[in-house]
Amino acid sequence: MFPTRMRFLPLLAVAVLGGCQPARTPDTPGRGEPRPEAPPTTGTSRPDPLAVSNPRRTPKPDPTRLRYDPSTRTLELYELAGKDARWMLCTPTDPRGVPVDRVHQFPAAMDLDLDRVSVFAVVAGRPSPAVTLQDILDAKNLRAGR
């Protein structure tokens, strides 16, 4: 039993004395290399909470600027900034979203659940949170009630 333990003693000694080092990545300095300096910070700047919480998100669309007319089943969307920006429509049959134009007419045969049909924007490859048709109607009613 003692000889078996002795076989591992040299490996343990090498590991303890520094023979095992973590792998270096290109941005990790090695021994004797200077560490990169952190960028200067100012005490006056505050981080954007949206960027900190999820840097890959576009802000939620403004439901007060969106229009949905239930009588004509027409959805009107506002112009997005950026040439690669687009609107996406989510339905129960297409939950990931499909691109739509600024004015979208829902087919008469399509059953619309106002809480399950939504739109979101994609700007610079970053998706926004979705806004349901019910949110759009609620925003319209809120504006009319003022």
C-alpha positions in Angstrom: 0.0 0.0 0.0 2.8 2.4 0.8 4.6 2.0 -2.6 1.3 2.9 -4.4 1.1 6.2 -2.6 4.7 7.0 -3.2 4.1 6.9 -7.0 1.9 10.0 -6.7 4.3 12.0 -4.5 6.4 13.4 -7.4 3.2 14.5 -9.2 2.0 16.2 -6.0 5.3 17.9 -5.5 5.4 19.3 -9.0 1.8 20.6 -8.7 2.5 22.2 -5.3 5.8 23.8 -6.4 4.3 25.5 -9.4 4.6 23.1 -12.2 0.8 23.4 -12.9 -0.2 26.8 -14.1 -3.6 27.8 -15.6 -3.7 28.0 -19.3 -3.0 31.5 -20.7 -5.4 33.2 -23.0 -4.3 35.9 -25.4 -5.6 38.6 -23.1 -4.1 37.1 -19.9 -0.6 38.3 -19.1 2.0 35.7 -18.2 4.8 35.9 -15.6 6.8 39.0 -16.0 4.4 40.6 -18.4 2.7 43.9 -17.4 -1.0 43.7 -16.6 -3.2 45.8 -18.9 -4.5 48.9 -17.2 -8.2 49.3 -16.6 -9.8 52.1 -18.5 -10.2 55.3 -16.5 -13.5 55.8 -14.8 -15.3 58.9 -13.9 -17.5 59.1 -10.9 -20.2 61.1 -12.8 -21.2 58.5 -15.5 -24.0 56.0 -14.8 -24.4 52.8 -16.7 -27.5 52.4 -18.8 -29.7 49.9 -16.8 -31.0 48.3 -20.0 -27.5 47.7 -21.3 -26.3 46.4 -17.9 -29.3 44.1 -17.4 -29.2 42.7 -21.0 -26.8 44.3 -23.5 -28.4 42.3 -26.3 -31.9 43.9 -26.0 -33.5 46.7 -27.9 -35.9 48.9 -25.9 -39.5 47.8 -25.7 -41.6 49.3 -28.5 -43.9 52.2 -27.4 -47.4 50.9 -27.5 -48.8 54.4 -27.7 -47.2 54.8 -31.1 -48.6 51.5 -32.4 -52.1 51.1 -33.8 -54.4 48.1 -34.0 -58.0 48.4 -35.4 -60.0 45.4 -34.5 -62.8 46.2 -37.0 -60.4 46.1 -40.0 -57.9 43.8 -38.3 -55.1 46.2 -39.3 -51.9 46.7 -37.4 -49.9 49.9 -38.0 -46.3 50.1 -36.8 -44.1 53.1 -36.6 -40.8 53.7 -38.6 -37.8 52.1 -36.9 -34.4 53.8 -36.9 -31.6 52.0 -38.8 -31.6 50.4 -42.2 -31.4 46.9 -40.8 -34.3 47.4 -38.3 -37.4 45.4 -38.8 -40.7 44.5 -37.1 -41.5 40.9 -36.3 -45.0 39.4 -35.6 -45.5 36.6 -33.2 -48.5 34.4 -33.4 -49.4 31.0 -31.8 -48.5 29.4 -35.1 -45.2 31.4 -35.5 -44.0 32.0 -31.9 -40.5 33.0 -33.0 -41.8 35.8 -35.2 -42.0 36.6 -38.9 -41.0 39.9 -40.5 -43.9 42.2 -41.3 -44.3 45.5 -43.1 -45.3 48.7 -41.3 -49.0 48.0 -42.1 -50.2 44.5 -41.6 -53.6 43.1 -42.4 -54.6 40.0 -40.5 -56.4 37.4 -42.6 -60.2 37.1 -41.9 -59.8 33.4 -41.3 -57.1 33.8 -38.7 -58.3 33.5 -35.1 -56.7 36.4 -33.1 -56.1 36.0 -29.4 -55.2 39.6 -28.4 -53.0 38.3 -25.6 -51.1 35.8 -27.7 -50.4 37.9 -30.8 -47.5 40.3 -30.4 -44.9 42.4 -32.2 -41.4 43.2 -31.4 -38.6 45.1 -33.1 -35.1 43.9 -34.1 -32.6 46.7 -34.4 -28.9 45.9 -35.2 -29.7 42.2 -34.6 -31.0 42.9 -31.1 -34.6 41.9 -30.3 -36.9 44.0 -28.1 -39.4 42.7 -25.6 -42.8 42.0 -27.3 -45.9 44.1 -27.1 -49.3 42.3 -27.5 -52.2 43.5 -29.5 -54.0 43.8 -26.1 -51.2 46.1 -24.9 -51.7 48.3 -28.0 -55.5 48.5 -27.4 -55.0 49.3 -23.7 -52.6 52.1 -24.6 -55.1 53.5 -27.1 -57.9 53.4 -24.4 -55.6 55.0 -21.9 -54.9 57.9 -24.4 -58.6 58.2 -25.1 -59.4 58.4 -21.4 -57.2 61.4 -20.7 
